[in-house]
Amino acid sequence: MKELIIETMCRLSSDIKVSEITPKSSFEDLGFNNIDLTELIMDIENNLNISADIETYYTKTVNELVAQLNN
């Protein structure tokens, strides 16, 4: 799941490189705002044919997002 999130983040933002993203990276530090995070989650939902809980949209780090989407 982490790899999919990182790949999707890099695809959505040309300013982010894979090497810059760690599990503890915050979306804010990576330049992702709330709209970017929403787009990221929706893209992953569509790719995996899943539906994320509302709490997922309040995650702050890559690790938190992985944990929410694995639930």
KETOR-770267 format. One record per residue: z, x, y of N, C-alpha, C in turn; residue in one letter; residue number from 0. Coordinates in pm, 1 decimal. Layout:
% residues N
NODE, Z, X, Y, Z, X, Y, Z, X, Y, A, NUM $
...
This chain:
% residues 71
NODE, 0.0, 81.6, -118.7, 0.0, 0.0, 0.0, 0.0, 86.8, 126.2, M, 0 $
NODE, 80.1, 195.2, 122.1, 87.8, 283.4, 238.3, -49.3, 338.6, 274.3, K, 1 $
NODE, -125.4, 377.2, 174.0, -257.9, 434.3, 199.4, -350.1, 331.4, 264.9, E, 2 $
NODE, -344.1, 207.9, 218.5, -425.9, 101.5, 276.7, -388.5, 79.0, 422.5, L, 3 $
NODE, -259.8, 78.9, 451.7, -213.8, 60.5, 589.6, -264.9, 173.3, 677.6, I, 4 $
NODE, -251.5, 295.6, 631.2, -295.7, 411.0, 710.0, -446.7, 407.4, 731.4, I, 5 $
NODE, -522.4, 379.7, 626.8, -668.5, 370.7, 640.2, -707.9, 262.4, 739.9, E, 6 $
NODE, -640.5, 148.2, 731.8, -672.0, 37.7, 822.1, -635.7, 72.9, 965.3, T, 7 $
NODE, -522.9, 139.0, 985.4, -483.5, 180.5, 1120.2, -586.8, 274.2, 1180.8, M, 8 $
NODE, -635.3, 368.9, 1101.8, -735.3, 464.0, 1151.7, -867.5, 394.9, 1181.4, C, 9 $
NODE, -900.7, 295.2, 1102.3, -1024.5, 220.9, 1126.7, -1014.4, 136.8, 1253.7, R, 10 $
NODE, -897.0, 79.7, 1277.5, -878.6, -7.2, 1394.2, -862.7, 71.2, 1523.9, L, 11 $
NODE, -814.8, 194.5, 1514.5, -793.4, 276.1, 1634.0, -854.1, 413.5, 1613.9, S, 12 $
NODE, -957.8, 441.1, 1687.8, -1024.8, 570.7, 1674.5, -939.6, 684.7, 1730.3, S, 13 $
NODE, -829.9, 651.4, 1800.3, -742.9, 754.4, 1857.8, -643.0, 810.2, 1757.6, D, 14 $
NODE, -627.8, 744.9, 1643.1, -527.7, 785.4, 1545.0, -594.2, 862.5, 1430.8, I, 15 $
NODE, -531.9, 975.3, 1395.3, -577.5, 1054.6, 1281.1, -477.3, 1037.3, 1167.1, K, 16 $
NODE, -526.2, 1042.5, 1044.8, -441.6, 1026.5, 927.0, -323.1, 1122.5, 931.7, V, 17 $
NODE, -346.2, 1244.0, 974.8, -241.1, 1345.8, 976.8, -127.9, 1312.2, 1073.7, S, 18 $
NODE, -151.0, 1222.4, 1167.6, -48.6, 1183.9, 1265.4, 45.6, 1076.5, 1212.6, E, 19 $
NODE, 8.6, 1011.9, 1104.4, 84.9, 897.3, 1055.4, 176.0, 939.9, 940.8, I, 20 $
NODE, 304.3, 913.7, 958.1, 402.7, 937.1, 852.1, 470.0, 803.4, 821.2, T, 21 $
NODE, 541.3, 794.4, 710.3, 610.5, 669.3, 680.1, 708.2, 626.1, 790.4, P, 22 $
NODE, 765.1, 723.0, 861.2, 862.2, 692.1, 966.6, 797.9, 670.7, 1102.9, K, 23 $
NODE, 665.8, 684.7, 1110.9, 596.7, 665.5, 1238.6, 616.6, 523.8, 1289.4, S, 24 $
NODE, 650.2, 514.5, 1417.9, 659.8, 380.7, 1476.9, 522.3, 342.1, 1530.8, S, 25 $
NODE, 495.7, 214.0, 1526.5, 367.5, 166.7, 1577.7, 356.1, 194.4, 1727.1, F, 26 $
NODE, 466.8, 184.5, 1797.2, 466.9, 212.0, 1941.2, 428.1, 357.1, 1969.3, E, 27 $
NODE, 487.3, 451.0, 1894.0, 454.3, 592.7, 1912.3, 308.2, 622.1, 1881.4, D, 28 $
NODE, 248.8, 543.3, 1792.7, 107.8, 561.7, 1756.3, 13.3, 486.6, 1849.4, L, 29 $
NODE, 69.3, 418.2, 1949.1, -14.2, 349.1, 2046.8, -52.5, 207.9, 2007.2, G, 30 $
NODE, 12.7, 153.7, 1903.8, -14.7, 16.8, 1860.6, 77.7, -78.9, 1934.7, F, 31 $
NODE, 19.0, -177.1, 2002.3, 99.7, -280.3, 2066.0, 109.4, -400.3, 1971.3, N, 32 $
NODE, 171.4, -507.6, 2016.6, 190.4, -625.4, 1930.8, 58.1, -685.1, 1884.4, N, 33 $
NODE, -40.6, -685.6, 1969.3, -171.5, -740.3, 1931.8, -237.1, -652.3, 1825.7, I, 34 $
NODE, -227.2, -521.4, 1842.7, -282.1, -428.4, 1743.0, -212.9, -446.1, 1608.0, D, 35 $
NODE, -80.2, -461.8, 1609.9, -5.3, -480.6, 1485.5, -46.1, -611.4, 1418.0, L, 36 $
NODE, -63.2, -714.9, 1496.3, -107.4, -843.5, 1441.4, -244.3, -829.4, 1377.0, T, 37 $
NODE, -334.7, -760.2, 1443.4, -468.8, -738.3, 1387.8, -461.4, -657.8, 1258.5, E, 38 $
NODE, -375.3, -556.3, 1255.9, -357.2, -474.3, 1136.4, -308.8, -559.8, 1019.6, L, 39 $
NODE, -206.8, -640.1, 1042.8, -150.7, -723.5, 936.6, -252.3, -826.5, 888.9, I, 40 $
NODE, -321.5, -888.4, 980.6, -421.5, -988.4, 942.1, -533.7, -925.2, 861.5, M, 41 $
NODE, -574.6, -805.6, 897.5, -679.2, -735.5, 823.6, -633.4, -706.2, 680.7, D, 42 $
NODE, -509.3, -660.3, 666.0, -455.5, -631.5, 533.1, -442.4, -760.4, 452.1, I, 43 $
NODE, -395.7, -867.2, 516.0, -386.7, -996.5, 447.5, -523.2, -1038.4, 393.6, E, 44 $
NODE, -625.6, -1025.0, 475.4, -760.6, -1062.7, 433.1, -812.0, -974.6, 320.2, N, 45 $
NODE, -786.6, -844.9, 329.3, -833.9, -752.1, 225.9, -765.5, -773.9, 92.0, N, 46 $
NODE, -637.3, -808.4, 95.5, -560.8, -824.2, -28.0, -544.2, -969.7, -70.1, L, 47 $
NODE, -596.4, -1059.5, 12.0, -584.0, -1202.4, -15.2, -437.0, -1242.7, -35.2, N, 48 $
NODE, -354.7, -1198.3, 61.2, -212.7, -1230.8, 59.7, -175.9, -1298.2, 190.8, I, 49 $
NODE, -55.1, -1350.0, 196.9, -4.3, -1409.7, 318.9, 129.5, -1344.5, 351.3, S, 50 $
NODE, 137.8, -1280.3, 466.6, 258.9, -1209.3, 505.5, 359.4, -1304.9, 567.8, A, 51 $
NODE, 486.7, -1277.1, 545.1, 594.6, -1353.7, 607.6, 596.9, -1325.6, 757.3, D, 52 $
NODE, 654.8, -1416.9, 831.2, 662.9, -1401.2, 976.8, 739.1, -1274.4, 1015.6, I, 53 $
NODE, 836.3, -1233.6, 935.2, 913.1, -1112.3, 964.9, 824.6, -987.8, 967.9, E, 54 $
NODE, 715.6, -993.0, 896.3, 623.4, -879.7, 890.6, 571.7, -843.4, 1029.2, T, 55 $
NODE, 555.3, -942.3, 1113.8, 500.1, -919.3, 1247.4, 600.6, -854.0, 1341.6, Y, 56 $
NODE, 724.7, -836.3, 1296.4, 827.9, -772.4, 1377.2, 863.1, -633.1, 1327.8, Y, 57 $
NODE, 785.7, -579.8, 1234.5, 813.9, -445.9, 1183.1, 786.1, -342.4, 1290.9, T, 58 $
NODE, 859.4, -233.2, 1283.2, 847.6, -127.6, 1384.5, 785.9, 1.5, 1332.2, K, 59 $
NODE, 793.0, 23.7, 1199.1, 741.9, 149.2, 1143.1, 649.9, 120.3, 1025.1, T, 60 $
NODE, 578.1, 223.2, 984.8, 489.2, 212.6, 869.0, 570.6, 177.1, 745.3, V, 61 $
NODE, 686.2, 242.6, 725.7, 771.8, 212.7, 609.9, 815.8, 66.8, 607.0, N, 62 $
NODE, 854.9, 13.5, 722.0, 897.6, -126.1, 729.0, 783.4, -219.2, 690.7, E, 63 $
NODE, 663.9, -187.3, 736.0, 547.9, -271.1, 704.1, 518.5, -265.4, 554.6, L, 64 $
NODE, 523.6, -147.5, 495.4, 501.9, -133.7, 351.7, 603.6, -218.7, 275.7, V, 65 $
NODE, 730.7, -209.8, 314.3, 836.2, -285.6, 246.4, 813.6, -434.9, 259.2, A, 66 $
NODE, 774.8, -482.4, 376.6, 751.4, -625.3, 396.9, 633.8, -672.9, 315.2, Q, 67 $
NODE, 527.2, -597.5, 310.9, 407.7, -640.9, 239.1, 423.9, -630.0, 88.0, L, 68 $
NODE, 517.3, -548.1, 42.2, 543.7, -535.8, -100.8, 635.0, -646.4, -152.8, N, 69 $
NODE, 692.6, -723.7, -62.8, 781.3, -834.0, -105.7, 704.2, -949.9, -158.8, N, 70 $
